[in-house]
Amino acid sequence: MGLTRRSLGELGAFAALIVSMHFAYYTIQRNDSLVAPDQRRELFYVRWLKEAFPSLKQYGVVDEGPIGKPQPKKPE
């Protein structure tokens, strides 16, 4: 099974779709009028990547703890 011009085009289109969905999700998450700062969540695979590669923790939503476990709210 070799890579044909058509299969490369399909893979490129799929990659573009995934990147655009990721961009849209984080654009919405960073908009204060749509999502309150204490309600922001990372995508599941981004949380996994941040745990696997600690150097990535500085990017994206930084107020989350381990996968699926948000940090307690900070007193104001």
PyMOL commands that set and color helices and strands:
alter all, ss='L'
color gray80, all
select helices_A, chain A and resi 5-29+37-39+44-52+54-56
alter helices_A, ss='H'
color red, helices_A
deselect
rebuild
show_as cartoon
